[in-house]
Amino acid sequence: MIFMTLLAAAIPPLVGTALPFVLMIAVFYFLLIRPNQKKQQHWQQMLGNLKAGDKVTTTGGIRGTIISVKDDAFQLRIPPDNIKLEVVKSAIASVTTPEEEAK
């Protein structure tokens, strides 16, 4: 009992009330913010590496092959009718690589 009283007197009240908030911020950072930043960085790198001939899927679910690359957009060829479609770079959701097609 005396030990608890001495311990309570040794810790300032501000530290005792602020510590849970600091721990919650740290947990949110490591569980939510940091993984999302890594995912965003990977997506930006994927967009930077796209070139003509790559097969992609848009966020709307359209699959096609890149036929030309512009500053802020791609021109896609959509099978089976070989329709040409221009989409902005931010609409690319994923790249279909030859390894994924073999599965």
VMD Tcl script that draws the C-alpha trace (Angstrom):
set ca {
  {0.00 0.00 0.00}
  {2.79 2.39 0.88}
  {4.58 1.47 -2.35}
  {1.53 2.43 -4.42}
  {1.30 5.75 -2.63}
  {4.98 6.48 -3.30}
  {4.61 5.39 -6.93}
  {1.56 7.61 -7.41}
  {3.43 10.54 -5.91}
  {6.45 9.93 -8.17}
  {4.45 10.03 -11.45}
  {3.17 13.47 -12.36}
  {-0.57 13.54 -13.09}
  {-0.07 14.87 -16.62}
  {2.08 11.89 -17.61}
  {-0.47 9.47 -16.21}
  {-3.31 10.97 -18.24}
  {-1.33 11.66 -21.44}
  {0.35 8.25 -21.67}
  {-2.76 6.35 -22.91}
  {-3.32 8.94 -25.65}
  {0.29 8.72 -26.79}
  {0.05 4.93 -26.89}
  {-3.20 5.09 -28.91}
  {-1.56 7.44 -31.45}
  {1.41 5.08 -31.75}
  {-0.88 2.08 -32.29}
  {-2.88 3.93 -34.97}
  {0.33 4.95 -36.71}
  {1.80 1.44 -36.86}
  {-1.46 -0.37 -37.65}
  {-3.19 2.07 -40.01}
  {-1.10 4.95 -41.30}
  {2.25 3.29 -41.99}
  {0.90 0.29 -43.96}
  {-1.26 2.62 -46.03}
  {1.77 4.80 -46.83}
  {3.71 1.73 -47.98}
  {0.80 0.60 -50.14}
  {0.52 4.07 -51.70}
  {4.26 4.17 -52.37}
  {4.13 0.72 -54.04}
  {1.17 1.83 -56.21}
  {2.99 5.00 -57.30}
  {6.04 2.92 -58.22}
  {3.82 0.53 -60.22}
  {2.31 3.46 -62.15}
  {5.77 4.84 -62.89}
  {6.95 1.53 -64.34}
  {4.02 1.01 -66.74}
  {4.86 0.88 -70.42}
  {3.21 0.04 -73.74}
  {2.31 -3.64 -73.93}
  {1.51 -4.08 -70.23}
  {-1.86 -5.61 -69.41}
  {-3.76 -3.71 -66.74}
  {-7.06 -3.68 -64.89}
  {-8.78 -0.38 -64.10}
  {-10.64 0.45 -60.91}
  {-13.86 0.03 -62.89}
  {-12.92 -3.55 -63.77}
  {-11.99 -2.95 -67.41}
  {-9.06 -5.07 -68.58}
  {-6.89 -4.04 -71.48}
  {-3.43 -3.61 -72.93}
  {-1.59 -0.28 -72.83}
  {-0.90 0.96 -76.37}
  {0.42 4.43 -75.53}
  {1.58 6.33 -72.46}
  {0.95 10.04 -71.93}
  {1.85 12.34 -69.05}
  {-1.34 11.78 -67.07}
  {-3.19 9.09 -69.03}
  {-2.90 5.76 -70.82}
  {-4.54 4.59 -74.00}
  {-5.84 1.03 -73.65}
  {-6.90 -1.52 -76.24}
  {-9.89 -3.45 -74.94}
  {-10.61 -6.92 -76.40}
  {-12.49 -8.50 -78.17}
  {-13.34 -5.58 -80.49}
  {-10.00 -3.77 -80.01}
  {-11.72 -0.65 -78.71}
  {-9.30 2.15 -77.82}
  {-10.02 3.78 -74.48}
  {-8.15 6.56 -72.71}
  {-7.97 6.38 -68.92}
  {-6.16 8.51 -66.35}
  {-3.24 6.96 -64.52}
  {-5.05 7.02 -61.19}
  {-7.70 4.65 -62.63}
  {-5.21 1.78 -62.96}
  {-5.80 -0.69 -60.16}
  {-3.35 -3.48 -61.01}
  {-0.99 -4.87 -63.60}
  {-1.53 -8.35 -64.99}
  {1.93 -9.81 -65.41}
  {2.72 -12.93 -67.47}
  {3.30 -14.89 -64.24}
  {-0.25 -14.12 -63.09}
  {-1.70 -15.18 -66.46}
  {-0.05 -18.62 -66.16}
  {-2.03 -19.40 -62.98}
}
mol new
graphics top color blue
foreach p $ca { graphics top sphere $p radius 0.5 }
foreach p [lrange $ca 0 end-1] q [lrange $ca 1 end] { graphics top cylinder $p $q radius 0.2 }
display resetview
